[in-house]
Amino acid sequence: MSSEQPATAPMVDDKALPYHSQIHIETARPNETTFSTREYMYKRFLPAILTIFALLTIFRSTFVSNHHYTPGCGQTLHSEIIKEMERPKVELESHGMSRCPDFKDCLRELILPTMEKVNDRVNFTLSYIGRIDHKSDAVTCMHGPAECLGNIIELCAAKIYPDPKIYLGFTNCLTSDYHNIPQRDFVEGCAMEHGIDFQKLNSCISDEGEGIDLLRASVLRSQQNNVTKSCTIRLAGKVRCIRDGGKWYDCPGGSSVDALVKEINALYEAQEA
């Protein structure tokens, strides 16, 4: 998705951040439809529980498979573990927009399944795309203030809970129904599903919090790396793949999870501890 900014798009700055004033009061809802408890459980909690269980299982199996125990070789095993821990991780970064369907597909189709396989070998960064008015420091987002706020919410989650298993799960929950970002009930539901303290999150995104500064720094990072498409994946400082307009392109080696995992493993093994 292109990051071209509509001429009439509003801007978000420190004094005009909409979420702080609304999050403690009532936020507008798209409709007043209510769901039964069973429907809500199937729609929200059951998929979340299954996702968390799968992530934990895969992460544990990945760790075990990379650290085999051989009786009588305790010292060797210890040395290998220390060497593995000291080995530099591979830089992997995803640049997107919280209310962008391509960002949703990017997370689900490539980032999350890749991280499930190589989480222990990757230093992952979640960055966002927008524009900064260098005269006022106001941040502009392609899909308006709601998207700027969504970006801030996801950046705050990553700041407070730096474990990718937590903040990526939360971000994926939000992008699953990105049209509802940043409605309070929706954000609270995703926070509860992924063990995120909503009050800590709210403190970060409030006028007095650091959320707007996190957004500025993130947008500036994307600009400095000449990233304009949501979603752009960079590996080891280079563009690895782009998801835009519902299609993958500029993906040397392919856009499959296996291809990306293979490349990450090769880069990781090539580095000396």
C-alpha positions in Angstrom: 0.0 0.0 0.0 1.4 3.3 -1.0 2.2 5.9 1.7 1.1 8.8 -0.4 -0.7 11.2 2.0 -4.1 12.6 1.1 -4.1 16.4 1.0 -6.9 16.7 3.5 -5.6 14.1 6.0 -5.5 15.4 9.6 -2.4 15.3 11.6 -1.6 14.0 15.1 0.6 15.9 17.5 1.2 16.1 21.2 -1.8 18.4 21.8 -4.2 16.7 19.5 -3.8 13.0 20.3 -7.4 11.7 20.2 -7.1 8.4 22.1 -6.2 9.7 25.5 -9.4 11.7 25.9 -11.6 9.0 24.5 -10.0 5.9 26.0 -11.2 6.9 29.5 -14.6 7.9 28.3 -16.7 6.3 25.6 -15.4 5.7 22.1 -17.7 5.5 19.1 -18.6 2.0 17.9 -19.3 1.1 14.3 -22.6 -0.4 15.3 -24.5 -1.6 18.3 -24.6 -5.3 17.4 -24.0 -7.6 20.3 -22.8 -11.1 20.2 -23.6 -14.1 22.4 -21.0 -15.3 24.8 -20.5 -18.4 22.7 -20.0 -16.4 19.5 -17.6 -14.1 21.2 -15.6 -17.0 22.6 -15.3 -18.5 19.2 -14.4 -15.3 17.5 -11.9 -14.0 20.0 -10.7 -16.2 22.8 -10.6 -19.7 21.2 -8.3 -18.6 18.3 -6.1 -16.6 20.7 -5.7 -19.5 23.0 -4.8 -21.9 20.2 -2.4 -19.3 18.7 -0.6 -18.8 22.0 -0.4 -22.6 22.6 1.0 -23.1 19.1 3.6 -20.4 19.6 4.8 -21.7 22.9 5.0 -25.3 21.6 7.0 -24.3 18.5 9.3 -22.0 20.3 10.1 -24.7 22.9 10.6 -27.4 20.2 12.9 -25.0 18.2 15.1 -24.4 21.3 15.3 -28.2 22.1 16.1 -29.1 18.5 19.0 -26.6 18.5 20.5 -27.9 21.8 20.8 -31.7 21.9 22.1 -33.3 25.0 24.8 -36.0 24.8 25.6 -37.9 28.0 29.2 -37.4 29.1 29.5 -34.2 27.1 28.3 -31.7 29.6 31.2 -29.3 29.2 30.9 -29.3 25.4 27.2 -28.7 25.7 27.8 -25.8 28.0 30.3 -24.3 25.6 27.9 -24.7 22.7 25.1 -23.0 24.5 27.3 -20.1 25.6 28.5 -19.7 22.0 25.0 -19.8 20.7 23.9 -17.1 23.2 26.7 -14.8 22.2 26.2 -15.2 18.5 24.7 -12.0 17.0 21.1 -12.2 15.9 19.9 -11.5 12.4 18.2 -8.1 11.9 14.6 -8.6 10.7 12.2 -5.6 10.3 8.7 -5.1 9.2 7.5 -1.6 8.1 3.7 -1.1 7.9 0.5 0.8 8.8 -1.8 -0.4 11.5 -5.0 0.0 9.4 -3.6 -1.4 6.2 -4.8 -4.8 4.8 -1.4 -5.5 3.3 0.2 -5.1 6.8 -2.4 -7.7 8.0 -1.4 -10.1 5.3 2.3 -9.4 5.9 2.1 -10.4 9.5 -0.1 -13.5 9.0 1.5 -14.9 5.9 5.2 -14.3 6.5 6.3 -12.5 9.7 4.4 -14.6 12.4 5.1 -18.0 10.9 8.7 -17.1 10.3 9.2 -15.8 13.9 7.7 -19.1 15.1 10.5 -21.0 13.5 13.5 -18.6 14.1 12.5 -16.4 17.0 15.7 -17.2 18.9 17.9 -16.2 15.9 16.3 -12.9 15.0 16.3 -9.4 16.4 12.9 -8.2 15.2 11.8 -4.6 14.9 8.3 -3.4 14.1 8.3 0.0 12.4 5.6 2.3 10.9 5.2 4.5 7.9 4.0 8.1 7.9 5.1 11.6 7.4 6.6 14.2 9.8 6.1 17.9 9.5 9.6 19.1 10.5 8.3 22.5 11.3 5.7 21.3 13.9 6.8 17.7 14.5 3.2 16.6 13.8 2.9 13.1 12.4 0.6 12.4 9.5 -0.7 8.9 8.6 -2.2 7.7 5.4 -5.4 6.5 6.9 -5.8 9.4 9.3 -5.5 10.0 13.0 -7.1 6.5 13.8 -4.1 4.9 12.1 -1.6 7.1 13.9 -3.2 6.1 17.1 -3.2 2.4 16.1 0.5 2.7 15.3 1.1 4.2 18.7 -0.8 1.5 20.5 1.2 -1.2 18.8 4.5 0.6 19.4 3.7 1.0 23.1 2.9 -2.7 23.4 6.3 -3.5 22.0 8.0 -1.0 24.3 6.3 -2.3 27.5 6.4 -6.0 26.5 9.5 -6.5 24.3 9.0 -10.2 23.9 7.8 -10.7 20.3 5.6 -13.6 21.3 3.5 -11.0 23.3 3.5 -7.9 21.3 3.4 -9.5 17.9 0.4 -11.6 19.0 -1.3 -8.5 20.3 -0.5 -6.6 17.0 -1.9 -9.5 15.0 -5.0 -9.5 17.1 -5.6 -5.8 16.2 -4.8 -6.2 12.5 -7.3 -9.1 12.3 -10.1 -6.5 12.5 -8.1 -3.4 11.6 -11.2 -1.4 10.8 -12.0 -1.4 14.5 -8.7 0.3 15.5 -8.5 2.2 17.9 -11.9 1.5 19.6 -11.5 1.0 23.3 -13.4 -2.3 23.7 -11.6 -3.8 20.7 -8.1 -2.8 22.1 -9.0 -4.0 25.6 -10.1 -7.3 24.3 -6.8 -7.9 22.4 -4.9 -6.7 25.4 -6.7 -9.2 27.7 -6.1 -12.0 25.3 -2.4 -11.5 25.2 -1.7 -10.7 28.8 -1.1 -6.9 28.3 -1.9 -4.5 31.1 -4.4 -2.0 29.5 -3.6 0.7 32.0 0.1 0.6 31.3 -0.7 0.7 27.6 -3.0 3.7 28.1 -0.4 5.5 30.1 2.1 5.1 27.3 -0.3 6.4 24.6 -1.7 9.3 26.6 -0.8 13.0 26.1 1.8 12.8 28.9 3.1 9.4 27.8 5.9 8.5 25.3 3.7 7.1 22.6 3.8 10.1 20.2 7.6 10.1 20.5 7.8 6.4 19.7 5.7 7.1 16.6 7.9 9.9 15.4 11.1 7.8 15.9 9.5 4.9 14.1 8.3 7.0 11.1 11.7 8.6 10.9 13.4 5.2 10.9 11.2 4.2 7.9 12.1 7.4 6.1 15.8 7.0 6.7 15.6 3.6 5.2 13.6 4.9 2.2 10.6 2.7 3.0 7.3 3.9 1.5 5.3 0.7 1.0 3.2 -1.1 3.6 4.3 -3.7 4.2 8.0 -3.8 3.5 10.2 -6.5 5.1 13.9 -5.8 5.5 16.4 -8.5 6.3 19.9 -7.6 7.5 19.4 -4.0 6.4 18.1 -4.8 2.9 14.6 -5.0 1.4 13.7 -8.7 1.4 10.1 -8.6 0.4 7.2 -6.1 -0.2 3.4 -6.7 0.2 1.4 -4.1 -1.6 -1.9 -4.0 -3.4 -2.6 -7.6 -2.3 0.6 -9.0 -3.9 4.1 -9.9 -3.0 6.9 -8.5 -5.0 10.6 -7.6 -4.8 11.2 -10.9 -3.0 14.5 -12.4 -4.0 14.5 -16.0 -3.2 10.7 -16.1 -3.0 7.9 -14.9 -0.6 7.4 -18.3 1.2 8.1 -18.8 4.9 10.5 -21.6 4.2 12.6 -19.4 1.9 12.8 -16.6 4.4 13.6 -19.0 7.3 16.3 -20.7 5.2 17.9 -17.3 4.4 17.8 -16.2 8.1 19.4 -19.5 9.2 22.2 -19.1 6.6 22.9 -15.5 7.8 22.8 -16.6 11.4 25.2 -19.5 10.9 27.6 -17.3 8.9 28.1 -15.0 11.8 30.7 -15.8 14.4 29.9 -15.5 18.1 
